[in-house]
């Protein structure tokens, strides 16, 4: 099987070939840390987490970098409103972002630098661009001269004059061209600043990504990802300054962009009152259900979040975990039969979909087909079939970012004792008490199944 990836810059799927055999260098634009992360952020980072997991399943060694934009107009504005330093605001919401990643079972990147940690490196990159004639020092900052980069616009597929139409471009009477963008901004009253060689000030937004990629990953990388709202101007500007700086083309082999997220058909925004931060979303459904819900939607397309949609995803999530836990328990308790079953067909189907530009909806379909295959047959399978099925199911779940449920021995003993107490009430026909125990356990995510061999319990997400 050949892994194919949709490349934004070519507008088509391409065979995945890395710069260095067996290794992948991947950069994903991180958050601006001025507020809580929301479910749109989580969709993007959950997807690239799936990309990373699948590449590792295919045998690649992946080095992943997510940046933290800790110096920005929004961060400064919030700090001034609260009367604290910008660093306090930035750190507060950086840790909020890290907590969000962990809560959604999104693996932390190998490298997560702050913009302010590479200021000195930015000096070198910017001065090199000046020396090469691609940037110039103006009265209010240092600008990249887009007229010196003939390929400007190649990512978004438009000519420079059309790109600037209807897009917010920072105005300045000191620019040579309207589309020139700031590499360094002159110090303003009430803002943090650094003593740069050209003037006191702070970095522009775009330069941090190019600098971090060059410093930590090299002059060229395999994958650059982010939301599709970053295509222009952010990623277009990254290409210009990076390729002008290093002289290496292309500086990114595969550009991958995730579609925007809507709530009940409307753009998510605070003004509309439909802004859902990551921890409020977990009150609607657990992280495993959100991971499945994200995966049920094609990554390049917009995703419309609805109550019905997340509820359906949650019900499917519970089916998956019931099957996984039942297989595990049947193997551990040796409650198996002699039926043969092979999950290979479903794994092949899953793999083919993942190899086709990370088609997670197709992969979820293969996973649910596996669940349907073994429904009602778990305790009829022979040991080899059950073990193989459990292994394949767990690989699918892992790839899609659905966490394993682990129960420590103390919790197991407590639940076993509660279940035993319920059994006593049932045997004495005190059904009101036994039903009350069942309901209380259900509220805690513990599902009971009464059968011929007694009561089994499952801890669901």
C-alpha positions in Angstrom: 0.0 0.0 0.0 1.1 3.5 -0.8 0.5 6.4 1.5 -1.0 9.4 -0.3 -1.4 12.9 1.1 -3.3 15.8 -0.1 -0.9 18.7 -0.6 -2.5 22.2 -0.4 0.2 23.7 -2.6 -0.4 21.3 -5.5 -4.2 20.9 -4.9 -3.9 17.1 -5.3 -3.0 13.9 -3.5 0.6 12.9 -3.8 2.6 9.9 -2.8 4.2 10.5 0.6 8.0 10.6 0.3 10.1 12.0 3.1 13.2 14.1 2.8 15.1 11.4 4.8 14.2 7.8 4.6 12.2 6.6 7.6 12.0 10.0 9.2 9.3 12.6 9.3 9.8 16.2 10.4 6.4 17.8 11.2 5.5 21.3 12.3 2.0 22.3 13.4 1.1 26.0 14.1 0.2 26.2 17.8 -2.0 28.6 19.7 -1.7 32.3 20.6 -1.9 32.0 24.4 -4.3 34.7 25.4 -7.4 32.7 26.2 -8.7 29.1 26.8 -8.3 26.6 23.9 -11.6 25.7 22.3 -13.0 22.6 20.4 -11.8 24.1 17.1 -8.2 24.0 18.3 -8.8 20.4 19.6 -10.0 19.3 16.2 -6.8 20.5 14.5 -4.5 19.0 17.0 -6.4 15.8 17.3 -6.1 15.3 13.6 -2.4 15.9 13.5 -2.1 13.5 16.5 -3.8 10.9 14.3 -1.4 11.7 11.4 1.6 11.2 13.8 0.2 7.9 15.2 -0.4 6.5 11.7 3.0 7.5 10.4 4.5 5.7 13.4 2.3 2.7 12.7 3.8 2.8 9.1 7.3 2.6 10.7 8.3 6.3 10.5 10.2 8.1 13.3 8.3 11.3 13.7 9.7 14.5 15.2 6.8 16.9 15.9 7.0 20.6 16.8 4.1 22.8 18.0 4.9 26.4 18.7 3.5 28.7 21.4 2.8 32.3 20.2 3.4 33.9 23.6 3.9 37.5 22.3 1.1 39.0 20.3 -1.3 42.0 20.2 -4.1 39.9 21.9 -1.8 38.7 24.7 -0.5 42.2 25.4 -4.1 43.6 25.4 -5.3 41.0 27.9 -2.2 41.6 30.1 -2.9 45.3 30.1 -6.6 44.8 30.9 -5.7 42.6 33.9 -2.7 44.7 35.0 -0.2 41.8 34.8 2.8 41.0 32.6 2.3 39.5 29.2 4.4 36.5 30.4 1.9 35.7 33.1 -1.0 35.7 30.6 1.0 33.6 28.1 2.1 31.0 30.7 -1.5 30.7 32.1 -2.9 29.8 28.7 0.0 27.8 27.6 -0.6 25.4 30.5 -4.3 25.6 29.7 -3.4 24.4 26.2 -1.2 21.6 27.5 -4.0 20.4 29.9 -6.4 20.4 27.0 -4.1 18.3 24.9 -3.7 15.8 27.7 -7.4 15.8 28.4 -8.2 14.9 24.8 -5.5 12.2 24.7 -3.4 14.2 22.2 0.2 13.3 22.6 2.5 16.3 23.5 4.9 17.2 20.7 8.6 16.4 20.9 9.4 20.1 20.9 7.1 23.0 22.1 9.1 26.3 22.1 7.7 29.7 22.9 8.2 32.5 20.4 10.1 34.5 23.0 12.6 31.7 23.4 14.0 32.2 19.9 14.3 36.0 19.8 18.1 35.9 19.3 17.6 33.4 16.4 15.1 35.7 14.8 17.7 38.5 14.8 19.9 36.3 12.6 17.1 35.3 10.3 15.9 38.8 9.8 19.4 40.3 9.3 20.1 37.6 6.7 16.9 38.6 4.8 18.0 42.2 5.0 21.5 41.3 3.7 20.0 39.4 0.8 17.8 42.3 -0.2 14.5 40.6 0.8 13.8 42.8 3.8 14.3 46.5 4.7 14.5 48.6 7.8 11.7 51.3 8.0 10.9 53.9 10.5 8.3 51.7 12.3 9.9 48.3 11.9 11.6 45.8 9.6 9.5 44.5 6.6 9.7 41.7 4.2 9.6 43.0 0.6 7.1 40.7 -1.2 8.2 42.1 -4.6 11.5 40.3 -4.2 9.8 36.9 -4.0 8.3 36.0 -7.4 6.6 32.9 -6.1 4.5 34.8 -3.5 1.0 33.4 -3.6 1.9 29.9 -4.7 0.3 28.3 -1.7 -3.1 30.0 -2.1 -2.9 29.8 -5.8 -3.5 33.5 -6.5 -1.6 36.4 -7.8 -0.3 38.9 -5.2 -2.7 41.7 -6.2 -5.7 39.5 -5.7 -4.4 38.1 -2.4 -4.5 41.5 -0.8 -8.1 42.1 -1.7 -10.4 41.9 1.3 -7.7 40.7 3.7 -6.6 42.6 6.8 -3.2 43.9 6.1 -1.5 46.1 8.7 -1.3 49.6 7.2 1.9 51.7 7.3 3.0 54.7 5.4 6.6 53.4 5.6 6.1 50.2 3.6 7.4 49.9 0.1 4.4 47.7 -1.0 1.0 47.3 0.6 1.5 43.6 1.0 4.9 43.8 2.8 4.7 42.2 6.2 6.4 43.0 9.5 9.4 40.9 10.6 10.0 43.2 13.5 7.8 45.9 15.0 9.1 49.1 16.6 8.5 49.5 20.3 5.2 51.1 21.4 4.3 52.6 24.7 3.0 50.0 27.2 4.3 47.0 25.2 7.1 44.6 26.0 10.2 45.0 23.9 13.7 43.6 23.1 16.9 45.4 22.2 17.2 44.3 18.5 20.0 45.5 16.3 17.7 47.7 14.3 15.4 49.2 17.0 13.8 48.3 20.3 10.6 46.3 19.6 9.1 42.9 19.3 8.8 40.2 16.5 6.1 40.0 13.9 3.8 37.0 13.9 5.1 35.1 10.9 8.8 35.1 11.7 8.6 32.9 14.7 7.5 29.8 12.7 10.2 30.1 10.1 12.8 30.6 12.8 11.7 27.7 14.9 11.6 25.3 11.9 15.1 26.4 10.8 16.4 26.1 14.4 14.9 22.8 15.5 14.0 20.9 12.3 16.3 22.3 9.6 16.0 24.1 6.3 13.4 21.8 4.9 10.6 19.8 6.6 8.2 17.1 5.4 4.8 18.3 6.8 3.5 21.7 7.8 0.0 21.8 9.3 -2.6 24.1 10.7 -6.1 25.3 10.2 -7.1 26.4 6.7 -7.6 29.9 7.9 -3.8 30.1 8.1 -3.1 29.6 4.4 -3.1 33.3 3.8 -1.4 35.4 5.0 0.5 33.3 7.6 1.6 30.3 5.7 2.1 32.3 2.5 4.4 34.6 4.4 6.3 31.7 6.0 7.1 30.3 2.6 8.4 33.6 1.3 10.6 34.4 4.3 11.9 30.8 4.8 12.7 30.1 1.1 14.3 33.6 0.8 16.3 33.0 3.9 17.7 29.5 3.1 17.4 29.4 -0.7 15.9 26.0 -0.3 12.8 25.2 -2.3 10.4 23.9 -1.3 10.9 24.5 2.4 7.8 22.3 3.1 7.1 19.1 1.1 3.4 18.7 2.2 1.1 21.4 3.3 -1.9 20.0 5.2 -4.8 22.1 6.4 -7.8 21.3 8.6 -11.3 22.7 7.8 -13.0 25.2 10.1 -15.5 24.2 12.8 -19.1 25.4 13.0 -21.7 25.1 15.8 -25.2 24.2 14.5 -24.2 25.6 11.1 -22.9 28.9 12.4 -19.3 30.2 12.8 -18.2 29.7 16.4 -17.7 33.0 18.1 -18.1 34.6 21.5 -20.4 37.3 20.0 -22.9 34.5 19.0 -22.7 32.8 22.4 -21.7 29.5 20.8 -18.0 29.5 21.8 -17.2 26.1 23.4 -14.0 25.9 25.3 -12.3 22.5 25.7 -13.4 21.8 29.3 -17.0 22.7 28.7 -17.1 20.3 25.8 -16.0 17.5 28.1 -19.2 18.1 30.1 -21.1 17.2 27.0 -19.2 14.0 26.2 -15.9 12.4 27.3 -12.7 12.9 25.3 -13.0 9.5 23.6 -16.3 10.5 22.1 -14.9 13.8 20.9 -11.9 12.0 19.3 -14.3 9.7 17.5 -16.5 12.6 16.5 -13.6 14.5 15.0 -12.5 11.3 13.2 -16.0 10.8 11.7 -15.5 14.0 9.8 -13.2 14.4 6.8 -10.3 16.7 8.0 -10.2 19.0 5.0 -13.9 19.8 5.1 -15.8 22.1 7.6 -17.1 20.3 10.6 -20.6 21.1 11.9 -20.9 20.3 15.6 -24.4 19.5 16.8 -25.8 18.0 20.0 -27.2 15.1 18.0 -23.8 14.6 16.3 -21.8 14.4 19.6 -24.5 12.2 21.2 -24.3 9.7 18.3 -20.6 9.7 18.5 -20.8 9.0 22.2 -23.2 6.0 21.7 -20.7 4.6 19.0 -17.9 5.2 21.5 -19.6 3.1 24.2 -20.2 0.3 21.7 -16.5 0.2 20.8 -15.4 0.2 24.5 -18.0 -2.5 25.4 -16.5 -4.7 22.7 -13.0 -4.0 23.7 -13.7 -4.7 27.4 -15.8 -7.8 26.7 -13.0 -9.3 24.6 -10.4 -8.5 27.3 -12.6 -10.1 30.0 -13.4 -13.1 28.0 -9.7 -13.8 27.4 -8.8 -13.2 31.0 -11.6 -15.4 32.4 -11.1 -18.1 29.7 -14.8 -17.9 28.7 -14.3 -18.7 25.0 -15.5 -21.2 22.5 -14.0 -22.7 19.3 -15.2 -20.3 16.6 -12.7 -19.0 14.1 -12.7 -15.3 13.2 -10.0 -13.2 11.5 -10.0 -9.4 11.8 -7.5 -9.1 8.9 -10.1 -8.0 6.4 -11.2 -5.1 8.6 -7.5 -4.1 9.4 -6.8 -4.0 5.6 -9.9 -1.9 5.1 -8.8 0.5 7.9 -5.3 0.7 6.6 -6.3 1.4 3.1 -8.5 4.3 4.3 -5.8 5.8 6.5 -3.3 5.5 3.6 -5.7 7.5 1.4 -5.0 11.0 2.8 -5.8 10.0 6.4 -9.5 9.2 5.5 -10.6 8.9 9.1 -14.3 8.6 8.3 -13.5 5.5 6.2 -11.3 4.2 9.0 -14.1 4.7 11.5 -16.4 2.8 9.2 -13.9 -0.1 9.2 -13.8 0.0 13.0 -17.5 -0.1 13.3 -17.7 -3.0 10.8 -15.3 -4.9 13.1 -17.6 -4.2 16.0 -20.6 -5.4 14.0 -18.7 -8.6 13.0 -18.0 -9.7 16.5 -21.2 -8.5 18.2 -22.7 -11.5 20.0 -19.8 -13.8 19.0 -17.2 -12.8 21.6 -17.7 -15.7 23.9 -18.0 -18.1 21.0 -14.5 -17.3 19.6 -11.5 -19.4 20.2 -8.6 -17.9 22.1 -6.4 -17.1 19.0 -9.3 -15.3 17.3 -10.2 -13.3 20.4 -6.7 -12.2 21.0 -6.1 -11.2 17.3 -9.4 -9.3 17.3 -8.6 -7.5 20.5 -5.1 -6.6 19.2 -6.5 -5.2 15.9 -9.3 -3.3 17.7 -6.8 -1.7 20.0 -4.6 -0.6 17.1 -7.6 1.0 15.5 -8.6 2.8 18.7 -5.0 3.9 19.4 -4.6 5.3 15.9 -7.8 7.4 16.3 -6.7 8.6 19.7 -9.3 6.7 21.8 -7.6 6.2 25.2 -7.3 2.8 26.9 -9.4 2.6 30.1 -7.2 1.4 32.9 -8.7 0.4 36.3 -6.4 0.0 39.3 -6.7 -2.9 41.7 -8.2 -0.9 44.5 -11.0 0.4 42.2 -11.6 -3.1 40.9 -12.1 -4.4 44.4 -14.5 -1.6 45.4 -16.6 -2.1 42.2 -16.6 -5.9 42.7 -17.8 -5.4 46.3 -20.6 -3.1 45.2 -21.7 -5.5 42.4 -21.6 -8.3 44.9 -23.9 -6.3 47.2 -26.3 -5.7 44.4 -26.3 -9.4 43.6 -27.3 -10.1 47.2 -30.2 -7.6 46.9 -31.4 -9.3 43.7 -31.2 -12.7 45.2 -33.4 -11.4 48.1 -35.7 -9.9 45.5 -35.0 -6.4 46.9 -35.1 -5.0 43.4 -35.6 -1.3 44.4 -32.2 -1.4 46.2 -30.5 -3.3 43.4 -31.8 -1.0 40.8 -30.6 2.0 42.8 -27.1 0.6 42.9 -27.2 -0.1 39.2 -28.3 3.5 38.5 -25.6 5.0 40.8 -22.9 2.9 39.0 -24.3 4.0 35.6 -23.9 7.7 36.6 -20.2 6.9 37.3 -19.8 5.3 33.9 -20.0 1.7 35.1 -22.3 -0.5 33.1 -23.6 -3.8 34.4 -24.5 -6.8 32.2 -26.4 -9.7 33.9 -25.9 -13.1 32.3 -25.9 -16.8 32.9 -22.4 -16.6 34.4 -23.2 -13.7 36.7 -22.9 -10.0 36.4 -20.1 -8.4 34.4 -19.3 -4.7 34.8 -17.7 -2.4 32.3 -16.1 1.0 33.0 -17.0 3.1 30.0 -15.7 6.6 29.1 
